[in-house]
Amino acid sequence: MNKVFYRTLEGIEESPQNFTVKSIKKIKEELYMLLEGSFFKKNNLNSKKILLKPNLVRPFIDKLPAVCTDPRLIIALSELLIDCGARIKLGDNPGFGLSCRQAYSDSRTEPYLKKTGVEFCFFDEEEFIQKKPDNPLIFKEIYIAKEALENDIIINIPKMKTHILTMVSLGIKNLLGLIPDRQRLLFHRTDINAKITDILQVVKPSLTIVDGILAMEGQSPLHGIIRDDLPMILSGEDVVAVDAITSYLMGFEPYELTFLCLASRLGLGENDISRITIIGESIEERRRFFKRAVLSSSGRFQKINVVEMGACQGCLSALRHALDRLEFENHLQNIPMQTVYTGIPMPGHYPGISGDNVWCFGNCSHSLVFNHDSTEPIKAKFIPGCAPHIFDFYRAIKESFPVS
């Protein structure tokens, strides 16, 4: 059970932006060698219904191809499983602001997969079923995409990348794509670790395959730096073990990751790497130390003065995501200076707010917007939410200061 299979990929010459059947065939061969000694021997896949769950959070293939699961891996795995007689579905819910249909189109998988007969599942358009964790940490009930519950096998295909909230985004974090938008922002603060652990309690993938063909470090999951110096794929039945070994390869210690500690404590898998059997090369020789994501925005952006007043990780991460995206698009260069307040001020100590370009970000900052102790009119713009979505402030800035 606690085995993780690991392969270094050599000779993958094409890219997710421009690829042909050549690189798909090569990745398919690598996947077969990764899985033949374990998954294929243990499972007769003929006529089995298999759901593939990639990470399609925000496909941005042209400029940041390491954000989402590599389309070549999705296609190669689909073809390999179809060769075994399986019936394949592909499903995800990218989250607020992007439909699953658009994500499929942006991911560049459609032209190939439509030819193979793979069925596309649009979780954001479909029914969700109420489920209850056996040992709930924060969710009394979780709604899971019905299509995800009606398959013989779920194969989880996360991307290998860092994450601004959970430190890494791997197999367990990838399960967020199974829940509806109405639960997506709930507990998306420091408590996100308990949230994704609760999801794992009700949906355990049969197999997890981590896509490390291209990886991402730094301001991930959306705006990091691509790493192509350690192309690899990992697999295992125990998603906790797979995440533990992958995070170790990225320079993290599994005990640093709260969601792994919670999952292990609940008996959902093994996070102690000394108890995990690794089939493949030495992980010590392949270990790298990824740049970690920076949560704070304070002092980082020339045109945005961020005042953090006890804000939790939810608001800090949502704001940093928005600013990273605006900077990536060069939208902050020519705007007037903005001041953003987020969090709760110390009781009785309200910062002086003046000027036209002032924002209060998140529900905790509402006391600044509606400070009845002040005799001065407050002109601050308010971005509500607990936490606001990552694109709320992004859109507000673009609407306030459109590019001519």
SVG drawing of the C-alpha trace seen along z (x, -y; Angstrom):
<svg xmlns="http://www.w3.org/2000/svg" viewBox="-28 -65 50 73">
<polyline fill="none" stroke="black" stroke-width="0.4" points="0.0,0.0 2.7,-2.5 4.6,-2.3 5.5,-5.3 6.7,-4.7 9.1,-7.2 10.5,-7.7 12.7,-10.4 11.7,-11.4 14.3,-11.7 14.0,-12.7 10.7,-14.6 11.6,-17.1 8.4,-19.0 6.4,-21.4 2.8,-21.7 2.5,-24.7 3.5,-22.9 3.4,-19.1 2.6,-16.2 1.9,-12.5 5.7,-12.1 5.9,-13.4 2.5,-11.9 3.9,-8.5 7.0,-9.0 5.1,-9.9 2.7,-7.0 5.7,-4.7 7.0,-6.2 3.6,-5.9 3.3,-2.2 6.7,-1.5 5.6,-3.5 2.4,-1.5 3.0,1.9 4.5,3.4 1.8,2.1 -1.5,0.7 -1.9,2.8 -1.0,6.0 -3.5,5.4 -6.4,4.2 -8.3,5.7 -9.3,2.5 -11.5,4.0 -14.9,2.2 -14.0,0.4 -15.3,-3.2 -12.4,-5.5 -12.5,-9.1 -9.4,-11.2 -9.1,-14.3 -6.4,-16.6 -5.6,-20.1 -7.3,-22.5 -7.5,-25.5 -6.5,-28.2 -5.0,-26.8 -2.5,-29.4 -0.5,-27.2 1.2,-29.8 2.8,-31.8 2.7,-29.6 2.4,-26.0 3.3,-24.6 0.1,-25.9 -2.0,-22.9 -1.6,-19.2 0.4,-18.8 -2.1,-18.1 0.3,-15.5 0.1,-13.5 -3.7,-13.6 -3.8,-12.4 -1.2,-9.7 -2.8,-8.3 -6.3,-8.3 -4.9,-6.4 -3.1,-3.9 -6.2,-3.2 -8.4,-2.9 -5.9,-0.4 -6.6,1.6 -10.4,1.6 -11.4,-1.1 -14.1,-3.7 -12.6,-7.1 -14.2,-10.3 -12.3,-13.6 -13.7,-15.8 -12.9,-19.0 -14.3,-22.2 -11.8,-25.0 -13.5,-27.4 -15.0,-30.9 -14.8,-32.8 -13.8,-29.9 -16.2,-27.3 -15.1,-23.8 -15.9,-23.9 -13.5,-26.8 -10.8,-25.1 -11.0,-22.0 -10.6,-24.2 -7.8,-26.2 -6.0,-23.0 -5.5,-21.9 -6.7,-18.4 -10.0,-18.5 -8.7,-17.9 -7.0,-14.7 -9.4,-13.3 -12.5,-13.8 -11.0,-11.3 -10.5,-8.7 -14.1,-8.8 -13.2,-10.2 -16.3,-11.7 -15.9,-15.2 -17.6,-15.9 -18.5,-19.5 -18.7,-19.4 -19.7,-23.0 -22.9,-22.2 -23.8,-18.9 -25.3,-17.5 -23.5,-17.3 -24.2,-14.7 -24.0,-15.4 -21.5,-13.3 -20.3,-13.4 -16.8,-12.8 -16.3,-10.0 -14.3,-12.3 -15.2,-15.8 -12.6,-18.5 -14.7,-21.5 -17.2,-20.3 -20.5,-18.8 -21.3,-17.8 -19.4,-18.1 -21.0,-18.2 -19.1,-16.0 -19.7,-16.0 -22.0,-13.1 -19.9,-12.0 -16.9,-11.5 -18.9,-9.1 -20.2,-6.9 -16.9,-5.4 -15.0,-2.2 -11.7,-4.0 -10.6,-7.6 -7.1,-8.6 -5.9,-11.8 -3.4,-13.8 -2.1,-16.8 0.6,-19.2 3.8,-19.4 4.0,-23.0 4.2,-25.1 1.2,-26.9 0.7,-30.2 -1.6,-28.7 -0.8,-25.0 3.0,-25.2 2.5,-22.6 -0.3,-21.8 -0.3,-18.0 -2.7,-15.1 -4.8,-16.0 -5.1,-19.7 -6.2,-18.7 -9.4,-17.2 -10.8,-20.7 -11.9,-20.4 -14.6,-17.9 -16.7,-20.4 -19.1,-23.1 -18.3,-26.8 -20.6,-27.5 -18.2,-25.5 -15.0,-26.6 -14.4,-29.7 -15.6,-28.3 -12.7,-27.5 -10.2,-28.8 -8.0,-30.5 -5.6,-28.8 -8.4,-26.2 -7.9,-25.1 -5.7,-22.3 -8.6,-20.8 -10.9,-21.4 -8.9,-19.4 -8.4,-16.6 -12.2,-16.4 -12.6,-16.1 -10.1,-13.2 -12.2,-11.5 -15.1,-11.2 -13.3,-10.7 -10.1,-8.6 -8.5,-8.4 -7.6,-4.9 -4.3,-6.1 -2.4,-9.4 0.0,-10.3 2.0,-13.5 2.9,-15.5 6.4,-16.8 7.3,-17.1 7.3,-20.8 7.1,-21.9 6.4,-25.3 8.0,-27.1 7.5,-30.5 4.2,-32.4 2.2,-29.3 -0.3,-27.9 -0.9,-30.5 2.1,-32.8 5.2,-30.9 8.5,-30.1 8.8,-27.1 11.3,-24.4 12.3,-22.0 15.4,-20.6 13.8,-17.6 11.3,-16.1 9.6,-13.2 6.4,-11.4 5.4,-9.7 2.5,-7.4 1.0,-5.5 -2.3,-4.3 -1.8,-6.1 -2.2,-9.8 -0.7,-10.9 2.4,-8.9 2.7,-10.3 2.3,-13.8 4.9,-13.2 7.5,-11.9 6.8,-14.5 7.0,-17.4 10.3,-15.9 11.7,-16.0 10.6,-19.7 12.7,-20.4 9.9,-20.3 9.7,-18.0 6.3,-16.2 5.8,-17.3 5.9,-21.0 2.6,-20.3 -0.4,-20.6 -2.7,-18.7 -0.3,-15.7 -0.1,-15.6 -3.9,-15.8 -4.5,-13.1 -1.9,-10.8 -3.4,-11.3 -6.8,-10.3 -5.4,-7.1 -5.9,-8.3 -2.3,-7.4 1.3,-7.5 3.3,-10.7 6.5,-9.3 8.9,-8.8 10.9,-6.2 7.8,-4.0 7.2,-4.5 8.8,-2.2 10.1,-4.1 10.4,-2.2 12.8,-4.0 15.8,-6.2 17.3,-7.6 15.2,-10.6 18.2,-12.1 20.0,-12.4 17.0,-14.0 15.9,-16.3 15.7,-20.0 14.8,-23.0 11.9,-24.9 11.4,-28.6 8.5,-29.0 5.5,-31.3 5.5,-34.6 2.1,-35.3 2.5,-39.0 2.1,-41.9 3.4,-44.5 6.2,-46.5 6.3,-44.3 4.6,-46.5 5.6,-50.0 2.1,-51.3 0.3,-49.4 0.8,-50.2 -0.6,-47.3 -1.3,-47.7 -1.8,-44.3 -3.7,-44.6 -4.0,-41.1 -5.4,-39.6 -5.6,-35.8 -4.1,-33.8 -7.3,-33.9 -7.3,-37.6 -3.5,-37.8 -3.4,-35.0 -6.3,-36.4 -4.8,-39.8 -1.3,-38.6 -2.8,-36.4 -4.5,-39.4 -1.5,-41.6 0.8,-39.0 -1.6,-38.6 -1.8,-42.4 1.9,-42.7 2.3,-39.7 0.0,-41.5 2.0,-44.8 -1.2,-46.5 0.4,-48.2 2.9,-50.3 0.8,-53.3 -1.9,-53.5 -1.8,-56.1 -0.7,-55.0 -3.2,-52.8 -3.5,-52.0 -5.1,-48.7 -6.1,-47.9 -6.8,-44.3 -7.6,-42.7 -8.8,-44.0 -7.2,-47.1 -6.3,-47.1 -9.3,-48.1 -9.5,-51.9 -6.6,-52.4 -7.9,-53.2 -5.4,-54.2 -6.0,-57.5 -7.7,-56.9 -7.7,-59.7 -7.5,-60.1 -9.4,-58.7 -7.4,-55.6 -8.0,-53.7 -9.4,-50.1 -10.5,-47.9 -10.1,-44.3 -12.1,-41.5 -15.0,-41.5 -12.7,-42.1 -11.8,-45.5 -15.4,-46.6 -14.9,-48.6 -12.6,-50.9 -15.2,-51.5 -18.1,-51.9 -16.1,-53.6 -18.8,-55.6 -16.2,-57.1 -14.9,-59.1 -16.3,-62.5 -14.6,-62.5 -16.3,-61.0 -14.6,-57.7 -14.0,-57.2 -12.5,-53.7 -13.7,-51.2 -14.8,-47.9 -14.0,-44.4 -16.2,-42.0 -15.6,-38.4 -14.2,-35.9 -12.0,-35.7 -12.7,-37.6 -12.1,-35.6 -8.6,-36.0 -10.0,-37.8 -12.3,-40.3 -9.6,-42.9 -8.0,-42.1 -11.2,-42.9 -11.9,-46.0 -8.4,-47.5 -8.8,-46.8 -12.3,-48.4 -11.1,-51.4 -7.9,-51.9 -8.6,-50.4 -5.7,-50.2 -6.3,-52.7"/>
</svg>
